[in-house]
Amino acid sequence: MRSAEKEKRFCGNCGSHNPYEYPARIFCSKRYAQNKEPIVDTLWCCGNWSPVNQGCHCVRDALKKKSSV
């Protein structure tokens, strides 16, 4: 993952995300636990963001898809 991606906060680099419609949307377990809509855009970010513990390509691939549209 590029350093610029690590500096920005996205749902796709949060520890609570799981791929849903890869790479555009993710399932957020924190939002699900709060009875909020758990399916959100990978490049969105809420106030409950926490850093991901392991490497992930969700943000990188979502940015590629966005730039190709």
Backbone hydrogen bonds in HBPLUS format (Angstrom, degrees):
<---DONOR---> <-ACCEPTOR-->    atom                        ^
c    i                          cat <-CA-CA->   ^        H-A-AA   ^      H-
h    n   atom  resd res      DA  || num        DHA   H-A  angle D-A-AA Bond
n    s   type  num  typ     dist DA aas  dist angle  dist       angle   num
A0005-GLU N   A0002-ARG O   3.15 MM   3  5.46 128.6  2.43 103.6 115.7     1
A0006-LYS N   A0002-ARG O   3.32 MM   4  6.72 147.1  2.44 143.6 152.6     2
A0007-GLU N   A0003-SER O   3.20 MM   4  6.45 143.0  2.34 146.0 154.6     3
A0013-ASN N   A0010-PHE O   3.06 MM   3  5.47 165.1  2.08 111.8 116.6     4
A0011-CYS N   A0044-TRP O   2.50 MM  33  5.57 140.5  1.65 169.8 168.7     5
A0014-CYS N   A0011-CYS O   3.22 MM   3  5.13 157.1  2.28 113.3 110.4     6
A0012-GLY N   A0042-THR O   2.89 MM  30  4.64 145.9  2.01 150.9 140.1     7
A0017-HIS N   A0014-CYS O   3.39 MM   3  5.85 163.9  2.42 120.3 119.2     8
A0015-GLY N   A0050-SER O   2.85 MM  35  5.65 150.8  1.93 137.4 146.1     9
A0029-SER N   A0016-SER O   3.01 MM  13  5.47 165.4  2.03 159.5 157.6    10
A0018-ASN N   A0027-PHE O   2.91 MM   9  5.09 131.5  2.15 137.9 152.2    11
A0027-PHE N   A0018-ASN O   2.73 MM   9  5.09 168.4  1.74 159.5 163.7    12
A0020-TYR N   A0025-ARG O   3.23 MM   5  5.69 152.8  2.30 142.8 135.8    13
A0021-GLU N   A0025-ARG O   3.20 MM   4  4.99 149.3  2.30 115.2 124.3    14
A0024-ALA N   A0021-GLU O   2.87 MM   3  5.87 108.5  2.39 146.7 149.6    15
A0025-ARG N   A0021-GLU O   3.08 MM   4  4.99 165.6  2.11 126.3 130.6    16
A0042-THR N   A0024-ALA O   2.89 MM  18  5.50 168.0  1.91 134.5 134.6    17
A0026-ILE N   A0040-VAL O   2.83 MM  14  5.62 162.2  1.86 166.2 171.6    18
A0040-VAL N   A0026-ILE O   3.05 MM  14  5.62 153.6  2.12 152.8 160.1    19
A0028-CYS N   A0038-PRO O   2.77 MM  10  4.91 159.0  1.81 137.0 144.1    20
A0032-TYR N   A0028-CYS O   3.08 MM   4  6.28 154.4  2.15 144.6 152.4    21
A0033-ALA N   A0029-SER O   3.00 MM   4  6.14 155.7  2.06 141.3 146.9    22
A0034-GLN N   A0030-LYS O   3.14 MM   4  6.38 129.9  2.40 137.2 150.3    23
A0034-GLN N   A0031-ARG O   3.12 MM   3  5.00 133.5  2.34  93.3 106.4    24
A0036-LYS N   A0031-ARG O   2.89 MM   5  5.01 167.4  1.90 157.1 153.3    25
A0035-ASN N   A0032-TYR O   3.10 MM   3  5.16 161.5  2.14 111.1 112.9    26
A0044-TRP N   A0041-ASP O   3.18 MM   3  5.28 166.1  2.20 109.7 112.4    27
A0061-ASP N   A0057-HIS O   2.92 MM   4  5.98 170.0  1.93 159.1 161.9    28
A0062-ALA N   A0058-CYS O   2.90 MM   4  5.98 151.5  1.99 145.6 154.2    29
A0063-LEU N   A0059-VAL O   2.90 MM   4  6.04 158.2  1.95 154.8 159.8    30
A0064-LYS N   A0060-ARG O   3.08 MM   4  6.32 152.2  2.16 142.7 150.5    31
A0065-LYS N   A0061-ASP O   2.98 MM   4  6.16 161.2  2.02 145.1 149.8    32
A0066-LYS N   A0062-ALA O   2.92 MM   4  6.07 159.3  1.96 145.8 151.7    33
A0067-SER N   A0063-LEU O   3.00 MM   4  6.14 157.9  2.05 146.2 151.5    34
A0068-SER N   A0064-LYS O   3.09 MM   4  6.25 132.3  2.33 141.3 153.7    35
A0068-SER N   A0065-LYS O   3.22 MM   3  5.19 134.7  2.43  94.8 107.1    36
A0069-VAL N   A0066-LYS O   3.36 MM   3  5.47 156.7  2.42 101.3 108.0    37
